[in-house]
Amino acid sequence: MLKITFFGTTTLLFDDGRDQILFDAHFTRPSIAQYLIGAKVKTNTGLCDKLIGLHHIDRLRAVFISHTHHDHVMDAPYVAGRCKAVIYGSSSAKNVAVGGGIPEDKNWDNFFASLEKPVRKMPALIEKTDVVFFKLARYCEAHAVNCLIQYPCTSIEI
């Protein structure tokens, strides 16, 4: 049986009892005020650890990032690192991953594996990897991607 847990925004955990995959990784919730004043924010590791434990995220294989606005990617490096999962996404997602501590020498050959072509263009690309303390407005993306999940009983496009 496939269980899907919704964490808000577009963060979804797919769990088939054997493996888990996460779509987008946004557990930290910066306030609107932080966004409006351009505050630098970072992952709330305590909250991430709590949710990882509460939801038994112990078989996470991959974190798929649709695009790199903060409410889709902010916690991906921490969650993937803690759970030893692979991050999949655009070159912007790779830069966020590296900036969040995922080794730059990691083999990124399969970075675009399982991702469909971009669905829409966006105005900017994250080019630097210094995003551990990043102003919320600087989270941006050159394009977004869709993912197709195929499971024996259903197919789901995200």
matplotlib code that plots the C-alpha trace (Angstrom):
import matplotlib.pyplot as plt

x = [0.0, 1.2, 0.9, 1.2, 1.8, 1.2, 3.4, 2.1, 3.0, 4.0, 6.0, 4.8, 6.3, 5.6, 6.0, 5.3, 6.5, 9.9, 11.2, 10.4, 10.7, 10.1, 8.8, 10.1, 11.5, 9.9, 9.4, 11.0, 8.4, 9.9, 7.5, 6.1, 7.9, 11.2, 10.5, 9.4, 12.4, 14.8, 16.0, 18.5, 17.1, 18.3, 16.9, 15.2, 17.1, 15.3, 11.9, 13.2, 14.6, 11.3, 9.3, 11.7, 11.2, 7.5, 6.8, 9.4, 11.4, 14.0, 14.0, 14.3, 15.9, 15.4, 14.3, 12.9, 12.9, 10.3, 12.0, 14.2, 11.9, 12.5, 9.2, 10.2, 14.0, 15.0, 15.4, 16.4, 20.2, 19.7, 17.0, 18.8, 22.1, 20.5, 18.6, 21.4, 19.1, 19.9, 18.6, 17.2, 16.4, 17.8, 21.2, 19.8, 18.8, 22.3, 23.8, 21.4, 22.4, 26.1, 25.6, 23.8, 26.6, 26.1, 29.6, 30.4, 32.4, 29.3, 28.5, 25.8, 25.6, 22.1, 21.0, 18.3, 17.3, 13.6, 12.8, 10.7, 11.5, 11.0, 7.4, 7.9, 10.6, 11.2, 13.3, 16.5, 18.9, 20.7, 24.3, 26.1, 26.4, 26.5, 22.9, 23.1, 22.1, 20.2, 17.8, 14.4, 13.9, 17.1, 15.7, 14.8, 14.8, 15.3, 12.7, 10.5, 10.1, 7.4, 7.9, 5.9, 5.5, 4.6, 3.4, 1.7, -1.8, -1.5, 0.5, 0.8, 2.3, 3.7]
y = [0.0, 3.5, 6.1, 9.8, 12.3, 16.0, 18.4, 21.7, 23.8, 21.0, 18.8, 15.2, 12.0, 8.8, 5.6, 2.2, 0.4, -0.4, 2.9, 6.6, 9.6, 13.2, 15.9, 19.3, 19.8, 22.6, 22.1, 25.3, 28.1, 31.6, 34.3, 36.8, 39.5, 37.7, 37.6, 41.2, 42.6, 40.4, 38.5, 35.7, 32.4, 28.8, 25.4, 24.7, 21.5, 20.8, 20.9, 18.8, 16.2, 16.1, 15.6, 13.0, 11.0, 11.6, 10.4, 7.6, 9.0, 6.3, 4.8, 8.0, 7.3, 10.6, 14.2, 15.6, 19.4, 21.0, 24.4, 26.4, 28.9, 28.7, 27.0, 24.0, 23.6, 25.3, 22.1, 19.7, 19.7, 19.0, 16.3, 14.5, 14.6, 13.4, 10.6, 9.8, 10.4, 11.8, 15.2, 15.4, 18.7, 21.5, 23.0, 25.6, 22.7, 21.3, 24.6, 24.7, 21.2, 22.0, 25.2, 23.2, 20.7, 18.0, 17.3, 19.0, 16.0, 13.9, 12.1, 14.3, 12.2, 11.1, 14.5, 14.8, 11.2, 10.6, 14.3, 15.4, 18.4, 21.8, 22.9, 26.6, 29.2, 31.4, 34.6, 33.6, 30.9, 30.2, 30.3, 30.5, 27.8, 30.1, 29.5, 28.2, 31.7, 33.0, 35.9, 34.4, 36.6, 35.2, 31.7, 31.6, 29.2, 29.3, 26.5, 24.1, 20.4, 17.8, 14.3, 11.2, 8.6, 5.2, 2.6, -0.7, 0.6, 4.2, 6.9, 10.4, 13.5, 16.1]
z = [0.0, -0.8, 1.9, 1.1, 3.9, 3.2, 5.2, 3.7, 0.7, -1.7, 0.6, 0.2, 1.6, -0.4, 1.6, 0.2, 3.4, 1.9, 0.5, 1.0, -1.3, -0.5, -2.9, -2.0, 1.5, 3.4, 7.1, 8.4, 8.2, 8.1, 8.9, 6.4, 8.4, 7.8, 4.1, 3.9, 5.7, 3.7, 6.8, 6.4, 7.5, 7.9, 8.4, 11.7, 12.4, 15.6, 13.8, 10.9, 13.4, 15.2, 12.0, 10.7, 14.0, 14.3, 10.7, 10.8, 7.9, 8.1, 4.6, 2.6, -0.8, -2.6, -2.3, -5.5, -5.8, -8.2, -8.1, -5.8, -4.1, -0.4, 0.3, -1.8, -1.2, 2.0, 4.1, 1.4, 2.1, 5.8, 5.4, 2.6, 4.5, 7.7, 6.0, 3.5, 0.5, -2.9, -4.0, -7.6, -9.3, -11.4, -11.4, -8.9, -6.6, -6.9, -5.8, -2.8, -2.0, -2.2, -0.2, 2.4, 3.0, 0.4, -0.9, -4.2, -5.4, -5.1, -8.4, -10.0, -13.2, -12.4, -11.2, -13.8, -13.7, -13.3, -14.0, -16.9, -19.0, -17.4, -17.4, -17.2, -17.2, -14.2, -14.1, -12.3, -11.3, -8.1, -9.2, -5.9, -3.3, -0.2, 0.8, 4.4, 5.6, 2.6, 2.2, 1.4, -1.7, -3.2, -3.5, -7.2, -10.1, -13.8, -14.4, -12.6, -13.3, -12.9, -11.7, -12.6, -9.9, -11.2, -8.7, -9.4, -8.6, -9.8, -11.5, -9.9, -11.6, -9.3]

ax = plt.figure().add_subplot(projection="3d")
ax.plot(x, y, z, "-o")
ax.set_aspect("equal")
plt.show()
